[in-house]
Amino acid sequence: MRQIVIALAFWIITGRAAYPSANVQFLPAFVALEKGFYKREDLDAELISVRKAVTAVQALIGNQIDFIFSVGC
């Protein structure tokens, strides 16, 4: 079940995912990348650091990335 949830949650990731800051809130994404969870589900994920969330949204709109990791206030 957990594998299905992970696969569905990151289904739209075909390559690049952006995160707005180096923060502990995004640690699970890096752990999953290092442990090979994405590859095990046939996902080729790349995590890209951007300066701020606005930049990530602009990259998403411009089709330069596929997914944004963001945390609301």
C-alpha positions as a Markdown table, in Angstrom:
| # | Residue | x | y | z |
|---|---|---|---|---|
| 1 | Met | 0.0 | 0.0 | 0.0 |
| 2 | Arg | 2.8 | 2.4 | 0.9 |
| 3 | Gln | 4.5 | 1.9 | -2.4 |
| 4 | Ile | 1.3 | 2.6 | -4.3 |
| 5 | Val | 0.8 | 5.9 | -2.3 |
| 6 | Ile | 4.4 | 6.9 | -3.1 |
| 7 | Ala | 4.0 | 6.1 | -6.8 |
| 8 | Leu | 0.7 | 8.0 | -7.0 |
| 9 | Ala | 2.0 | 11.0 | -5.0 |
| 10 | Phe | 5.0 | 11.4 | -7.4 |
| 11 | Trp | 3.3 | 10.2 | -10.6 |
| 12 | Ile | 3.8 | 13.5 | -12.2 |
| 13 | Ile | 7.5 | 13.6 | -11.5 |
| 14 | Thr | 9.2 | 12.6 | -14.7 |
| 15 | Gly | 12.4 | 14.4 | -14.0 |
| 16 | Arg | 12.7 | 17.6 | -12.0 |
| 17 | Ala | 11.3 | 18.7 | -8.7 |
| 18 | Ala | 12.1 | 22.1 | -7.1 |
| 19 | Tyr | 12.3 | 23.0 | -3.5 |
| 20 | Pro | 12.5 | 26.6 | -2.3 |
| 21 | Ser | 15.0 | 26.4 | 0.5 |
| 22 | Ala | 17.4 | 23.9 | 2.2 |
| 23 | Asn | 15.1 | 23.1 | 5.1 |
| 24 | Val | 14.4 | 20.1 | 7.3 |
| 25 | Gln | 10.8 | 20.0 | 6.0 |
| 26 | Phe | 12.1 | 18.7 | 2.7 |
| 27 | Leu | 14.3 | 16.0 | 4.2 |
| 28 | Pro | 12.0 | 13.1 | 3.4 |
| 29 | Ala | 12.4 | 13.9 | -0.4 |
| 30 | Phe | 16.2 | 13.7 | -0.1 |
| 31 | Val | 16.1 | 10.5 | 2.0 |
| 32 | Ala | 13.8 | 8.9 | -0.6 |
| 33 | Leu | 16.2 | 10.0 | -3.3 |
| 34 | Glu | 19.3 | 8.6 | -1.5 |
| 35 | Lys | 17.6 | 5.4 | -0.6 |
| 36 | Gly | 16.5 | 4.8 | -4.2 |
| 37 | Phe | 12.7 | 4.9 | -3.5 |
| 38 | Tyr | 12.0 | 6.9 | -6.6 |
| 39 | Lys | 14.0 | 4.6 | -8.8 |
| 40 | Arg | 12.4 | 1.5 | -7.3 |
| 41 | Glu | 9.0 | 3.0 | -8.5 |
| 42 | Asp | 10.5 | 3.7 | -11.9 |
| 43 | Leu | 10.7 | 7.5 | -11.3 |
| 44 | Asp | 13.8 | 9.4 | -12.4 |
| 45 | Ala | 13.6 | 12.3 | -9.9 |
| 46 | Glu | 16.0 | 15.2 | -9.7 |
| 47 | Leu | 15.7 | 17.7 | -6.8 |
| 48 | Ile | 16.6 | 21.3 | -7.7 |
| 49 | Ser | 17.1 | 24.1 | -5.3 |
| 50 | Val | 15.6 | 27.5 | -6.1 |
| 51 | Arg | 15.9 | 30.8 | -4.3 |
| 52 | Lys | 12.3 | 31.2 | -3.4 |
| 53 | Ala | 8.9 | 29.7 | -4.0 |
| 54 | Val | 7.9 | 32.3 | -6.5 |
| 55 | Thr | 10.8 | 31.2 | -8.7 |
| 56 | Ala | 9.7 | 27.6 | -8.4 |
| 57 | Val | 6.2 | 28.5 | -9.5 |
| 58 | Gln | 7.6 | 30.5 | -12.5 |
| 59 | Ala | 9.7 | 27.4 | -13.5 |
| 60 | Leu | 6.6 | 25.2 | -13.2 |
| 61 | Ile | 4.5 | 27.5 | -15.4 |
| 62 | Gly | 7.4 | 27.6 | -17.9 |
| 63 | Asn | 7.5 | 23.8 | -18.0 |
| 64 | Gln | 11.1 | 23.8 | -16.8 |
| 65 | Ile | 10.3 | 21.6 | -13.8 |
| 66 | Asp | 7.6 | 19.0 | -13.2 |
| 67 | Phe | 6.8 | 19.3 | -9.5 |
| 68 | Ile | 7.2 | 21.7 | -6.6 |
| 69 | Phe | 7.9 | 20.8 | -3.0 |
| 70 | Ser | 6.5 | 23.7 | -0.9 |
| 71 | Val | 5.2 | 24.2 | 2.6 |
| 72 | Gly | 2.5 | 26.7 | 3.4 |
| 73 | Cys | 2.5 | 29.0 | 6.3 |
